[in-house]
Amino acid sequence: MSFGADEEILQDFLVEAGEILEQLSEQLVELESRPDDADLLNAIFRGFHTVKGGAGFLQLNELVECCHIAENVFDILRKGERRVDSELMDVVLEALDTVNSMFGQVRERSDVTPATPELLDALSRLAEPASADEVAAAPAPVVEAVVEAPSEDITDQEFEQLLDSLNAVKAEAAGAAVSAPAAAASTPAPANEAASDEITDAEFESLLDQLHGKGQFAVDAVVPAAAAEPAAQPASDEITDDEFEALLDQLHGKGGFSPDAGAAAPVAPAPAAAETKAAASDEITDNEFEDLLDQLHGKGKFEPAVAANAATATAPAKKAEPAKVEAPKAEPAKAAAPAAAPAKAAPAAAPARAPAPVAEKTEAETTVRVDTARLDEIMNMVGELVLVRNRLVRLGANSADEAMSKAVSNLDVVTADLQTAVMKTRMQPIKKVFGRFPRLVRDLARQLKKEINLELVGEETDLDKNLVEALADPLVHLVRNAVDHGIESPEEREASGKARGGRVVLSAEQEGDHILLSISDDGKGMDPAVLRAIAVKRGVMDKDAADRLSDTDCYNLIFAPGFSTKTEISDVSGRGVGMDVVKTKISQLNGSINIYSTKGQGSKIVIKVPLTLAIMPTLMVMLGNQAFAFPLVNVNEIFHLDLSTTNVVDGQEVVIVRDKALPLFYLKRWLVSSAAHEEQREGHVVILSVGTQRIGFVVDQLVGQEEVVIKPLGKMLQGTPGMSGATITGDGRIALILDVPSMLKRYAARRI
């Protein structure tokens, strides 16, 4: 699918519609718990309406059709002619899925697959009033029904009727002129405006009065309103979004009003039948629409086109002034529009109103859409600047020149500020990830027949765009596990003294240069004894090893490949793959994951990841003449150790730290082959946290903390166990960045 010259418009549509569809997913789930929220219903209606309008402009007819019927459903709902129920929500959510699918096809420039006939039929049935038979048996006049409505806003249908009524008044005036030319002989020239294709100032002001709630809508009230000054000035010269959308419907010719509505409008005399047909068209002219846009921006009142006046000026005596409309025709409007009833008829050439005050100038748009590739390029250049900064800081520290040291210090500060500013341009709120979970939890709860309330906390927390995308899948696994494994059925919860509805909380907060994400539930929690038994049964470890595990170690068993507490495999869980994938992904992000659980009370899983993946704080160490970098997020503590004081437990050398034995490894023996048989009397020990475990590594020298830019390894070195990348140190040397989890998996079995 190619859009040619409309490519730029398509990009705008993809951005706007994408945001709207994300909001619709959240709003629809929220609607199920707040079915009577009028603002929410209107917001959903506007969402489908806006997507439909953009798709119609691009001639995406399949998308327009589905959105239009969904829009009709919510028009019925907001009128109170149908109630929100589970069946309706299932169909509407399926429609949203279909719209999202079509939207994805448009984004990929592929052919759009239309919605299934079954879905369209289901939506069409829901777009009708719930008691259609009763409504048809006792139809009420349109005007009276609207008068009794408590809302001050008018609907799209009422707005169409109002415009048609204005056109009918013009046609009726033209017919009166034909039947009584003598009476119109003294009509001033300005009266020609009444029969033109444009509406007069008075008519348009009356229209604005109706739009801004100057009285309940009544078709008959248009007759005196069109020929008289309004009883009071409109509350504002601007129209609202809803009103503007109604005008857009007129522009696009969405469809005429119902025959019943047409019957309520004044009937024009027979001689003017042809003119009435033209005047009552569903579409408005370009000039009218431009003037309505002026109203939206507060530029002034409606002005009839000069060309229209010139075209009719040749026969001024054949037209009638609007003020000559007989009063009896306006009498039915006295009850419907009391605000317009006492108004006196104005002469045809009414004095011009004072110009509307010019709206204050709004600030120009301050946002610019930038390709993420450019941001990545800028981030890479800032990374190179950081490396140069590190080099200069090292040189400045060794320099005796005070001016040089000050300049380097200033450069250090400016570079840090620039780095922070560029990082912020790549930041996105985690709400982009959180937004998908209300729908996910809702669908899972219905599938599993559970009652679950999802709470989202800290949605505005910002983190790197790449992290937002990378965290989506791990969080989906964790939330699904909380719903499936954690929360009990309503019957089980009642039996244990809990409320029928479970509670899942998904939260995010910033802690220094890291983000903490937590998924907690008030379900049944984890039983360490059950986890030990499953580990033995599945051959993960023998019974003696399982008995020695602490409760925390037992909780971490769920990350083992193939480990699952489910006895039956379902399409939701049971294969023991999800949590293994989660841990692997979090490790790739240089993050950590911890589990806290209490049997019978619930569980909490905490993920800690850095704010950005491009620049990493590290601890630089030396092994011989080679530099290595530990991710600082893993570093727990550092101390100097006399290696003769170590102990051996089960063949593994350990060091006692605060009455706890920690496994000790000589990193040099793993990574520097020439040092395999060297004996060390003393050394520096770096204690690292890997998951919930703490491990000690012996290194030769500590260099210090340093921010580094991660560079990918070359093709020959990619996949090397224990290495996640490389960087350039402040003194210009190349340092390898260690991947501690994979390094332990590769080397720890050597027991050296």
N, C-alpha and C positions, 0 to 999 in steps of 0.2 A: 504494500500500500504506500503510495507516494502522495504527499500533500503539496509539492511544488512550491509555489509562491506563498502558501499558507504555513510554511514550516515554522516561522517565528511565532505566528499565532498559535500553532500547535504546541510549541514549547510552553507558552504562557498557560494554555489550557491544561497541559500535563502537570504543571506545578500547582495551579489553583485547584484543579479537580482532585489531584492526589491528596492534598491537605484536607479537602472537604470529605473525601471518602474515608480517610482515617478518623475524622471527627464523627462521621455517621456511624461507624462501627461502635464507638464508645457510647454515642447518644442512644442508639437503638437498644443496647443492653441496659442502659440507665432507664429507658422508657418503661421497661418491663416492671421495674420497681416503683415508678412514678407515672402511672398511666394517665393521670388527670392533670399533668403539668402542661398547661397551655403553651408556655414559652418553649418548652422542649419540643412539643409537637410542631410549633411554628418553625423552630430551628431545623428540624428534620425535613419538613416540607420545603423550606428554602434551599436546603442542601441538594435535594434531588432536583429541584427546579433550576438551580444554578448550573449543575452538571448537564442537565438537559439542554439549557440554553447554549452553553459552550459547544456541546456535541452537535446541536442543530446548526450552528454557524459553520462547523467543519463538515457538515453533511454526513455525520455518523448516525445514520437512521436507526440502526439496530440498538445503539445506546440510547437514542432519543426515545424509542418506543418503550423500552423497559423502564427508564426513568419517569416517563410521562404517566404510565399506569401506576407506578409506585407513588408518584406525587399525588395522583387522584385518591389513592388509599388514605394518605395523610390529610388530604383536604376533607374527606369524609370524617376522619377521626377528630380533627380539630373543630368540626361543626357539631360534634356530639352525636352523630347519626350511627356510630358504631363504637363498641368498646374494645380496648386493647386486651387480647387474651393470648395464651401460649400458641394456639394454632396460627393466629395472625402473625405473631412474631416469628414463628418458624418460616412462614412463607416470605415475609419481608426480608429476613436475614438471608434466605436463599437468593432472593432478588439482589441483595447487596453483593453477595458472593459472585453472582453472574455479572453484575456491573463491574466489579473489580477485575474479573477475568477478561471482560471485553476491554477494560481500560489497559490492562497489561498487554493485550494484543495490539492496541493502538500505539502504546509506547514502543513496542518491538517492530512496528511498521508491518505487521502481518494482517491477514484478512480477519475481520471481526466475525466471530461466531455468534449468531443471534440467540436470544433466550429461547428456551424450549416452549412449545405451545402449551404444555401442561402448566408451566410456571406463569405464563401470561394469562391463561384462563383462570388460574387460582387468584392472581392479583386482580383481574377484572371482577371476579365475584366479590372480593373484599372491597372493591372500589364502589360498591353499591350499598345503600343504607341497609342496616340489619333487618329492619321491618319494612321492606320495600312494598309488600302487599298492602299493609296498613296505610302507608303513605299515599299509595295510589288510590286507595278507596276514599280517602278524605283529603283531597289536595287543598291546601290553604293558599290564599293569594300571596304572591311573592312579596308584595310591599308590606302587608300586614305581618307576615312572618318575620321580616327583618326588623320591623319597628319594635317587635316584642323582644328581640334579641338583646341580651344584657351588654354585649360588647359594643364599644364605640367604633371599632374598625369595621370596614366594609370588605366583603369578599371580592374575588376576581369577577364573579358572575354579576354582582351588584354594580361593580365599576363599569362593566360592559353595558349593562342596562342604562346606567347614567349617561354614558356617551351616546348610546342609541337614542335616548330620550331627547338629548340636546339636538341631535341631527333631525329628529322628527319634528321638533319645534320649529327649526328653520324651514323644513319642508312645508309645514302647515302654514307658516307665515307667507311663504311663496305662493301657496294655493289661494290664500285669502286675497293676495294682491291680484291674482288673475280674475277672481270672481267679482272684485269690487275695484276696478281701476279708477273710478272717479274719486273714491274716498282716499285713494293713495296719491292723488295728483299733487298735493301739497307736501308730500313726504320729502324731507331733506335728503341730500345726497349720501350722508353717512349711513342711512338705513340700508344701503345696498349690501352692507357687510352681512346682514342677516341671512342672505341667500347664498353667500359664497361657500367655498369648501372649508373655510376656517371658522372657528368659533370666536365669539366676541369676548372682550375683556370681562364683561359682566358674567357671561356664561362660564368662563374659565375660573373666575373668582368663586362663583357658586360651586363649581366642581371641587375647588380646593377646600371650600367650607365643608363640603360633604366628606372629603378625604380626611380632614383634621377633626372630625367628630363634632361639627357644629349642631348636630341634631341627627336623629336616626334617619337612615336612608329611606327616601320615598320618591318613586318615579314622578308622581304628579307634582311634587314640589319643585321640579325643574322649571315648570312653566312660569310661575311668578319670579323664580330666582333668576331666570335668564333675562328678565326685563326690569329687574329692580336691583338696587344696591343691596348688598348683604346687610343683615341686621347688625352684625359686629364684624370686626376685622379678623382675618385668619390668625391663628395663634402663631404661625410661622410661615415664612415664604418658602421654606424647603419642604420636600416630601420625603417620606421615610423609605427604607429599603423595600418594604412590602408593597408600598404604592408604586414604586419604580418598577418592581417586577411585574405588577399588573399592567403597567403601561407597555412593558416589553412584550407581554403576551399579545397585546393589541397590535404591536408593530409586526410581530411574526405571524399574525393571523392564526392564533391558537385554535380558534373555533368560535362559532357564534353562540350566543346565549340560547337557552332553551326556548321552545315555542311558547311555553307558559309565560316566560319573562317578557317575550315580545308582545304578548297580548296586553300586558300591563301598561305599555307605553301608549301615549295618545295616538289615535288613528288619524292619519292625514286625509284630507278630502280627496275624492276621486281624481280631480284634474291634476293633482300633483303626485300621482302614484309613481311615475317613473323617477321623478326627482327624489321622492322619499326612499325608493329602493337604493338609489346611489348614495344618499346621505347616511343610510343606516348600515353601511358596509362595516365589516368587522375590523378593517384596517384603518389606521390613522395615517395622515399624509406625512411626508418628510418634514415639512415646515412645522407641523404641529409637534412632531417628536423633538425637533431641535429646540422649539420654545419650551417644551416640557423639561428638556435637559437644562435650559437656562434657569428654570425654576428650581431644579435640583441644586444648582450651584449658586442660587440667590442672585441672579443677574438682573432680575426685573420682571415685569409683568408681560403677559402675552400680547403681541402686536400682530394684527392681521396683515397678511401680505398685501403690498401695494398693488401688485399685479392683479390680484383678484378684484380689488376695487375698480381698477381701471377697466377691466373687462366688462363690468356691469354698469359703468357710469353713463353709457350711451342711452340708457332708458331708465332714468331715475323715477319716472312717474309710474312705472309698472311694478314697483316693489313696495311692500308694506313694512312699516316699522314694527319691531317686536312689541312695543308698548300697546299696540292695538288689539292684542290677543284678548278675547272676551274673558271677563272675570269669572263667570260661572264655571269655566273649564278648570279653574285652579282651586275651586272650593274643596274637592276631596283632599287636598293637601293640607288643609288647616289642622287636622288632627295628627297627620303624619309628620309635618314639619312646622311646629309652632313658631320656630325662630324666624321663618320666612314669611309667615302669614301677615303680620302687621306692616310689612314693608310697603311703601307707596311706589306706584309705577313711576319710572323715571323717563324723561324725554328720550327720543331716539338718539339725539346727539348729546349724550351725557358728558359733563365736563371730565377731562382726563384726571385720573387719580395722581396724587403725588408719587414720584418715583420711589420705588422700594429702596431702603437703605442697602448700600453695597455691603456684601458680607466681608468680614475681615479676611485678609489674604492668609491662606493656610501655607504652612511651610512646604517647600518642595520635597519630593520624595527623596528619602535619605538612604534607601537600600538599593543595592545593586546585586544582580545575580551573577556569580562568578563560577566558572567551571572548577570543579574540585582538582583537576589536574594542575591548574595554575597554583592553587593553594599548596598542593604537594610539592611543586617546584620551589615555591617560596620557602616552605618548611625545610627542604633539603639545603637551600642556600643558607638559611639561618643555622642549620646544623653545621655546615662548613665554617661559618663564622664562629660558632662556639668552639670548634677545634682550634681555630687560629687564636681565639681568646685564651684558651687553655695554654697554648704555647707561649703567648706573650706574658701571661701571668707567671708561668714558670721562669721565663727569662727575667721578668721584672723583679722577682723574688731574689734572684742571684745578682742583681745589678746594684751598684752603689750610687747610681744616679737618682737623686730624689725626684727630679722632674719626670724622669722616665717612669718611676714607680707610681706617681700621681696620675700620669696619663693612662697607664695600664689599669689602674684602679677605676678611673672614670669609664674606660672602655668596658671593663668588667660589668659595671652597673648598667650601662646603656645596652650592652648585649643581652643581659638578663631581662631587662624590660622589653626589648624587641622580641626576644624569644617567647616571653609570656603573651605579648600582644598577638603574635602570629599564631600561637597555640589557641588563643581564644577565637580566632577566625574559623578554626576547624571544629570548634566545640558545638555540640548539639545537646539539647535536653534529653535525658533518658526517657522522657515521656514517649518518644518515638518508638521505644521498645515496649514500655509499659502499656501503651495504648492497645496492643493486640490481646492482652490477657483477659479483660472483662468478657470478651466474646468466647475465648478459649475456655475459661472457667464455666461460663454459662452453658456451653454445649456439653462439656464433660459432665457437669452436674446433672443435666437432664438425661444423659446417656446412662450414668451410673445410678440414677434415681437418688441423688443426694441433694441436701439443701446447704448451699455454701455462699457466704458473703465475702467478696474480695475487697480488700482495702489497699489503696495505692498511696504511698507516702514518699515525699521527696521527688515528685515527678519533674521538677524544674532543675534538678541537679545536672550540671553540664559535664560532659566528658568528650573525648576525641571521637570524631565521626567514625573512624575505623573501628574503635572499640564498641560504639553503639551497634554497629552491624555485626561484629564478632560475638557480642554477648547475647544476641537474640536466641540462637539455638540452645545454648546451655540453660538459659532462664526458662525456656519452654519446657525442657526436660524436668527441671526442678519444680516448676509449678504443676505440671501434670502428675509428678510423683506425690506432691503434697495433697492434691485432690484425690488421687486414686489410692495411695498407700496410707496417707496420714489421716484424712477425715473419715470418720466412721459413718455408717448409714444412720438415718434419723432414729430408727428403732434402737440401735446399739447405743447411741448417744443418750437417749432418754433412759435406757436401762442403767447407764452408768451415772445418772444424775446431771447430765449436761443438757444444754439447750439443743433443740432439734437441728438448728442451723449451725454448721461449722464456720470457722473464720480463718481465712488465709490472708496474711499481710505481706505485701511486697514493698520493700522500702529501699531508698538510696540516700546516701549522704557522703559529703566530702570530708576526708580526714587527711589534712596536709596535702601531699601531692598524690594521694590515692583516693579511690572511690570504694566505699563499702556498700555492698548489696546484700540484703538479707531476705530470705523467704521463710516465714514462720507460720505455723498452724497450731490450732488447739485440739489436735486429734489425739490418737492413741499413743503417739510416741514410739520409741524403739525399745525393744527388750534385748539387752546384751546376751542373755542366756539363749534366746532364740537365734540370734545372729551367730553365736559360737556353734550351735548345733548345725546350722545350715552350712557353715564353713567346713565343718568336719564331714558332713554328708556329701558335699560337692567336691571334696578332695582338695580344698584350698590349703588346708593344714591338718596336722594330726591333733588328737584330742589334748595331748599334753601342752602343745603350743597354744591351742585355743584357750585352755584354762588359764594360761599365764597372761593372756591379753587383758589390758585394762578396758574399762567401759568405753573410753574414747577410742581406743584401738579397734574395738568391736564395731563402733559406728562407722569407722573408715573402711570396714570390710565391704560396704556397699559399693565402693569405687572399684573393687576387683572385677576384672572382665568375667562376664558370665554369671556374676553373683546377683541373685534376686530373691526377695522374700515371698514372692508370689508362687503359689503351687500350680496355678493354671496360667497359661499364656493367652493373652487377649490382644486386641488391636490397640490397647492403651499401654500395656506394660507386661512384664513377666519374662523378657528375654535376657535381662541382665546386661544390656548394652548401653542404655541411656546414661547412667552415672559414670561409667568408664569414659564415655565420650566427653562428658562434662569436665571431668578432672583433666583429661588430656588437653582440652581446649583452653581451660583456665591456665594451665601450665605454659602453654604456648604464648599466652598473653602476659607472661611473667607475673601471674597472680597466684593467690593461695585460696584454699577453700577449707572451711572448718565446720564441724557438725556438733550441735548441742541438742540433747534430747532428754526428756524425762518421761518415763513410762506412765501412761494414762493422762498426761498433761499436754503433750505436743512436742514438736521438734523445731529447730531453727538452724538454717544453713547460712553461713556468712561467707561471702566472696569478697576478696580484696584485690583490686587491680589498679595499675598506675593510671594516671590521668591521660597519658599519651604514650604511644608506642615508638615515636620517632627518636626521642631523647630520653636516655635512661640514667638515673643516678646509680653509680656503682662503687664498689670497694676494690681498689687496685692493689694487687699483691704480686710478689715476685717469686718465681720458682727457678732457681739458678739465675740465668740471664734473660729469662723469658717472662713477659708481663701477662697476667691474667686478670679478668674482672669478674667479681661476684655481683649479681644484681643486689642492690642495697636492700630491696624489699625482703630478701631472704636472710639477711645478716641479723643475728640475734645479739651476740656479744663477742668481744675479742679479749684475749688475755695471753700472757707469756707463761710457758709451762716447762718445767723440768721433766723431760720425757722419761726419766728413770722412775717416776712416781706413778706411772700408769699401771693398770691391772688388765688381766685377761679373763673374760667370762665366756664360756662356751666357744672358745677358740677365737673370740673377737676382742681386740684390744679396746679398752674403755678408759674414760677419764671421769673422775667423780667431780661433779659440779653441783654444789649445794645439796649434797646427800642423794644425788641421782646419777646413776651411771649412764654416760652418753657414749655411743660408739665413736671411735676415733680412727680416721683414715689419713694416710700420708699421701697427699695429693701429688707430690713430686714423683712418687713411684708409679703413679698412674700415667702422668702426662709427660715426664721427662725420662726417656729410656736409659740414659747414661747414669742415672742416679738410683738404679734399681737396688743396688746392694750397699749403698752408703748408709752408715750408721749416724743417727742424729742424737745428740745429747740433750739439746733444748731447741725450742722453736715457738713460733707464734701459733696460737690456736684460734681459728675462726669458727664460732658456733653458728650454724645455719638452721633455720626452720624450714622443713620440707613437709608440707601438710601439717599434721599434728606432731610430727617427730622432730627431735633436735639432734643434730649430728655435728661432730667436730672434725675440722680439716686442719692439718699441720701445714704451714707455709713457711718459706724462708724469710720473707721480708714483707712488711706492710708499707705501701706507698701512700695510701690515703683515699679519701672520697673524691670522686671526679665524675662530672656529667659527661656522658659520651654519646656520640651519634652511632646508632647501630647500622653497620654495613653488612649486607648479605655475603655469605661465603661464596667463593667461586664454585664453578661446576664440579671441579675435582674434589672439593671438600664438603659439598652439600650432603647432608645426612650423616655427618660424622657424629658418633655418640658423644654427648656431653658438651657440644659446641652449638651455640645459638646464633653466633655472628662474630663480627670483628669490629675493631675501632682503632682510631689513631690517638695515642696518648699525648699529654701535654709536651713531652720531650721528643715527639715525632716518631716514636716506635709504634709497631703494630701490636695490639693486645687482643687476645681471644676472649670472648664473653662466654662464660660457662653456663650451661644448662644443667643445673644441679640434679633435678629428678631423673633425667635420662642418663646422666653420668653415673648416678648410683645404680640404676638398673643395669648398666653395662659393666661396671667395675666392682661393685660391692661384694659380689659373690667370691672374689679372690681372697677376702679376709686378710688383707695386708694393710 
